[in-house]
Amino acid sequence: MNETLSLLMNRKTVRKYSDQPVTEAVKQAILTATFRAPTAGAMMLYSIIDVIDPSLKEQLAINCDHQPFIAKAPWLLLFLADYQRWFDYYETSDAASLCEAFNRQPRQPQEGDFLLACMDALIAAQTAVVAAESLGVGSCYIGDIIENYEKTKMLFNLPKYTAPVALLCFGYPVEAEKKRKMTSRFDKKYIYSENQYRRFSADELADMFPETDKKAENPFAELPVGQQNYIRKFTADFSVEMSRSAREILKNWQSDEN
């Protein structure tokens, strides 16, 4: 196995960080690699906010489902889907004036543009994760950044055609994190198929999780994993809020108001 594959196979989420700071040189190396991430039409439909202010970190820790370790992360990057930069450029370039000559209709950024920008932002975020891992810097995705959109919008003065997509914590792992067991993944047969989507029988779905996962310590440990997940995650308050917040993001993106 080559060095890159080994890196990918052994990477795990890090939530506890040592006191070792992430130096400016290391940060710049990670960012430089990130900016080379694949991007739609070389448009780089994302922006990155380096969250340095401790008060902002504290507020993010609260807004993102009350996770104190977020505020303690040595380095915190917020990845945004961003069509604002290009749309501002279109406007300052008076690009819409060409529509009549080319038999086009002027338009605002819409759903497809939003999804494309989300893809760009997530590809960039994962590139940052891999670059950091190669330098010994651990990371943790915070999916809860999708919650409480209105608060995030105010905190970072986000314009209309931007949206929070991923929050990433970075830092050097403590020894206990290095030794912590890696979480399992589904067997290939559940994820990969050829030519057609494959659905699974009840028995096949019941076998998706290794026995060790079924014994995870939680208040619902005696329930089947499907029921555990439904109660702990799918119908939980944070999940309901995430969907509400996502609707608000799309509503704001699609509105006629500036």
C-alpha positions as CSV (number, residue, x, y, z in Angstrom):
1,M,0.0,0.0,0.0
2,N,1.5,3.4,-1.0
3,E,1.8,6.3,1.4
4,T,-1.3,8.1,0.2
5,L,-3.6,5.1,0.5
6,S,-2.2,4.3,3.9
7,L,-2.9,7.9,5.0
8,L,-6.6,7.6,3.8
9,M,-7.1,4.1,5.4
10,N,-5.8,5.2,8.8
11,R,-7.3,8.7,9.1
12,K,-9.9,9.1,11.9
13,T,-11.8,11.9,13.5
14,V,-9.9,13.9,16.2
15,R,-11.8,15.7,18.9
16,K,-9.1,16.1,21.6
17,Y,-6.1,18.2,20.8
18,S,-2.7,18.6,22.3
19,D,-1.3,22.0,23.3
20,Q,1.0,22.0,20.2
21,P,-0.1,24.9,18.0
22,V,-0.6,24.6,14.3
23,T,2.1,26.9,13.0
24,E,1.4,29.5,10.3
25,A,3.7,27.6,7.9
26,V,1.6,24.4,8.3
27,K,-1.6,26.3,7.9
28,Q,-0.4,27.9,4.7
29,A,0.7,24.6,3.4
30,I,-2.7,23.1,4.0
31,L,-4.5,26.1,2.5
32,T,-2.3,26.0,-0.6
33,A,-3.2,22.4,-1.2
34,T,-6.8,23.1,-0.5
35,F,-6.9,25.8,-3.2
36,R,-5.8,23.1,-5.7
37,A,-9.0,21.1,-5.0
38,P,-11.1,20.1,-8.0
39,T,-13.7,22.8,-8.7
40,A,-16.6,23.3,-11.2
41,G,-15.3,25.1,-14.2
42,A,-12.3,26.4,-12.2
43,M,-14.7,28.8,-10.6
44,M,-13.9,27.9,-6.9
45,L,-17.5,28.4,-5.8
46,Y,-16.5,28.4,-2.1
47,S,-15.0,30.7,0.5
48,I,-13.1,29.8,3.7
49,I,-13.4,31.8,6.9
50,D,-10.6,31.3,9.4
51,V,-12.3,31.6,12.8
52,I,-9.7,33.2,15.1
53,D,-11.9,35.2,17.6
54,P,-12.4,33.1,20.8
55,S,-15.9,34.6,21.2
56,L,-16.9,33.4,17.7
57,K,-15.5,29.9,18.5
58,E,-17.5,29.8,21.8
59,Q,-20.7,30.8,19.9
60,L,-20.1,28.2,17.3
61,A,-19.6,25.5,20.0
62,I,-23.0,26.5,21.4
63,N,-24.8,26.8,18.0
64,C,-23.4,23.5,16.8
65,D,-25.3,21.3,19.2
66,H,-23.3,22.3,22.3
67,Q,-19.9,20.8,21.6
68,P,-17.3,22.5,23.8
69,F,-14.3,21.0,22.0
70,I,-15.1,23.2,19.0
71,A,-14.0,26.3,21.0
72,K,-10.8,24.5,22.1
73,A,-9.7,23.5,18.6
74,P,-6.3,25.2,17.7
75,W,-7.5,26.0,14.2
76,L,-11.1,26.4,13.0
77,L,-12.1,26.8,9.3
78,L,-15.7,27.5,8.1
79,F,-16.3,26.4,4.5
80,L,-19.0,28.3,2.6
81,A,-20.8,27.5,-0.6
82,D,-20.3,30.9,-2.4
83,Y,-21.9,32.2,-5.5
84,Q,-21.9,35.7,-4.2
85,R,-18.4,36.5,-5.4
86,W,-19.2,35.5,-9.0
87,F,-22.6,37.1,-9.0
88,D,-21.0,40.4,-7.8
89,Y,-18.5,40.0,-10.7
90,Y,-21.4,39.5,-13.1
91,E,-23.1,42.6,-11.9
92,T,-19.9,44.8,-12.0
93,S,-19.2,43.4,-15.5
94,D,-22.7,44.3,-16.6
95,A,-22.9,40.7,-17.9
96,A,-26.7,40.7,-17.9
97,S,-26.8,43.3,-20.7
98,L,-25.5,40.6,-23.1
99,C,-28.6,38.4,-22.6
100,E,-30.8,39.9,-25.3
101,A,-28.0,39.6,-27.9
102,F,-27.5,35.9,-27.0
103,N,-31.3,35.2,-26.6
104,R,-30.8,34.4,-22.9
105,Q,-32.9,35.3,-19.9
106,P,-31.2,37.2,-17.0
107,R,-31.4,35.2,-13.8
108,Q,-30.3,35.0,-10.2
109,P,-28.3,32.0,-8.7
110,Q,-30.7,29.1,-8.3
111,E,-30.9,25.6,-6.9
112,G,-28.4,24.1,-9.3
113,D,-25.9,26.8,-8.6
114,F,-26.4,26.2,-4.8
115,L,-25.7,22.5,-5.1
116,L,-22.7,23.1,-7.4
117,A,-21.2,25.5,-4.8
118,C,-21.9,23.0,-2.0
119,M,-19.9,20.4,-4.0
120,D,-17.0,22.8,-4.5
121,A,-17.0,23.7,-0.8
122,L,-17.0,20.0,0.3
123,I,-14.4,18.9,-2.1
124,A,-12.2,21.8,-0.8
125,A,-12.9,20.8,2.8
126,Q,-11.9,17.2,2.2
127,T,-8.7,18.3,0.4
128,A,-7.8,20.3,3.5
129,V,-8.5,17.2,5.7
130,V,-6.2,15.0,3.6
131,A,-3.5,17.7,3.4
132,A,-3.6,18.2,7.2
133,E,-3.5,14.5,7.9
134,S,-0.3,14.2,5.8
135,L,1.3,16.8,8.1
136,G,0.2,15.0,11.3
137,V,-2.7,17.4,11.9
138,G,-5.9,15.8,12.9
139,S,-9.4,17.1,12.0
140,C,-13.1,16.8,12.7
141,Y,-16.0,17.7,10.5
142,I,-18.9,19.6,12.3
143,G,-22.0,18.8,10.3
144,D,-24.1,20.8,12.8
145,I,-22.9,24.0,11.2
146,I,-26.0,23.5,8.9
147,E,-28.1,24.2,12.0
148,N,-29.0,27.7,13.2
149,Y,-28.4,29.3,9.8
150,E,-29.7,32.7,10.9
151,K,-27.2,32.8,13.8
152,T,-24.3,31.8,11.6
153,K,-25.4,34.3,9.0
154,M,-25.3,37.1,11.6
155,L,-22.1,36.0,13.2
156,F,-20.1,36.1,10.0
157,N,-22.0,38.7,8.0
158,L,-22.9,36.2,5.3
159,P,-24.4,37.7,2.1
160,K,-27.3,36.2,0.3
161,Y,-25.6,33.8,-2.1
162,T,-23.4,32.1,0.5
163,A,-24.2,29.3,2.9
164,P,-22.3,27.4,5.6
165,V,-21.5,23.9,4.4
166,A,-18.8,22.5,6.6
167,L,-17.0,23.5,9.8
168,L,-13.6,21.9,10.3
169,C,-11.6,21.6,13.5
170,F,-7.9,21.0,13.2
171,G,-5.2,20.2,15.8
172,Y,-2.6,17.7,16.8
173,P,-4.2,14.7,18.5
174,V,-3.5,13.8,22.1
175,E,-2.0,10.3,22.7
176,A,-5.3,8.8,23.6
177,E,-6.8,9.9,20.3
178,K,-3.9,8.4,18.4
179,K,-4.6,5.0,20.1
180,R,-8.4,5.2,19.9
181,K,-10.0,2.4,17.9
182,M,-11.1,3.4,14.4
183,T,-14.8,3.4,13.7
184,S,-16.0,0.7,11.2
185,R,-17.4,1.3,7.8
186,F,-20.1,-0.6,5.8
187,D,-18.9,-3.5,3.7
188,K,-18.3,-2.6,0.1
189,K,-21.3,-4.5,-1.1
190,Y,-23.6,-2.0,0.7
191,I,-22.0,1.0,-1.0
192,Y,-20.8,-0.1,-4.4
193,S,-22.8,-1.4,-7.3
194,E,-22.5,-1.5,-11.1
195,N,-24.8,0.2,-13.5
196,Q,-27.9,0.2,-11.3
197,Y,-28.8,1.2,-7.8
198,R,-29.3,-1.8,-5.5
199,R,-31.7,-2.0,-2.6
200,F,-31.4,-4.6,0.2
201,S,-33.6,-7.1,2.0
202,A,-34.4,-6.8,5.7
203,D,-31.9,-9.5,6.5
204,E,-29.1,-7.8,4.5
205,L,-29.8,-4.5,6.1
206,A,-29.7,-6.1,9.6
207,D,-26.2,-7.4,8.8
208,M,-24.8,-4.0,7.8
209,F,-23.4,-3.4,11.3
210,P,-20.7,-5.5,13.0
211,E,-21.6,-6.9,16.3
212,T,-19.2,-4.5,18.0
213,D,-21.1,-1.5,16.7
214,K,-24.4,-3.0,18.0
215,K,-23.0,-2.9,21.5
216,A,-22.2,0.8,21.4
217,E,-22.7,2.4,24.8
218,N,-25.8,4.6,24.6
219,P,-29.2,4.7,26.3
220,F,-30.7,2.7,23.4
221,A,-28.1,0.0,23.2
222,E,-30.6,-2.8,23.6
223,L,-32.5,-1.7,20.5
224,P,-31.7,-2.9,17.0
225,V,-29.3,-0.5,15.3
226,G,-31.9,0.8,12.9
227,Q,-34.1,1.8,15.8
228,Q,-31.2,3.3,17.7
229,N,-30.2,5.5,14.8
230,Y,-33.8,6.6,14.2
231,I,-34.2,7.8,17.8
232,R,-30.7,9.1,18.5
233,K,-30.2,10.9,15.2
234,F,-32.9,10.9,12.5
235,T,-35.7,12.2,14.7
236,A,-33.6,14.0,17.3
237,D,-34.0,17.7,17.9
238,F,-30.7,18.6,16.2
239,S,-31.8,16.7,13.0
240,V,-35.1,18.5,12.9
241,E,-33.4,21.8,13.4
242,M,-30.9,21.0,10.6
243,S,-33.8,20.5,8.1
244,R,-35.5,23.7,9.2
245,S,-32.3,25.6,8.9
246,A,-31.5,24.1,5.4
247,R,-35.0,25.1,4.2
248,E,-34.2,28.7,5.4
249,I,-30.9,28.6,3.5
250,L,-32.7,27.6,0.3
251,K,-35.5,30.1,0.9
252,N,-33.0,32.9,1.4
253,W,-31.0,31.9,-1.7
254,Q,-34.1,31.8,-3.9
255,S,-35.9,34.9,-2.6
256,D,-36.2,38.1,-4.8
257,E,-34.9,40.2,-1.9
258,N,-31.3,41.4,-1.8
